[in-house]
Amino acid sequence: RDKKSQKKQVLLLSTSSKATTSEVPRRMRNQREPQLISKPDVILEYNKYMGGVDTSDMMLYTYLDERKTLKYWKKVTFNIMNRMLLNSYILYAEHKKSNNQKVMNRLKYIETIISEIGSEWIRTKINSPT
């Protein structure tokens, strides 16, 4: 592309796409009819599958409690835990829907999980010998 319309250069490395291009329609601002432009196949493949990742991230950060911390391992740990909660909610909702049962909303689901984990921890603390 020419430098005027290009915002950033993008470099992609792929083992699944060849260095071929495809013609895709693109609407230009001052023209009614879309023009065919050449676009690398690796970009088309990337855009094809990127939507699922965006949806997952959007769902993940809906109830995310991002703590300002200097400890990077804590951020990674909480991110993993949040992803596990999201994945378990998706499985829970799929199971309930397949059995025609009512699905609780995600916030209520997370509150229930946290409550259960907390009560289990308290029971083990009370019953453990000191």
Order of alpha helices (4+ residues) and beta strands (2+ residues): beta-beta-alpha-alpha-alpha
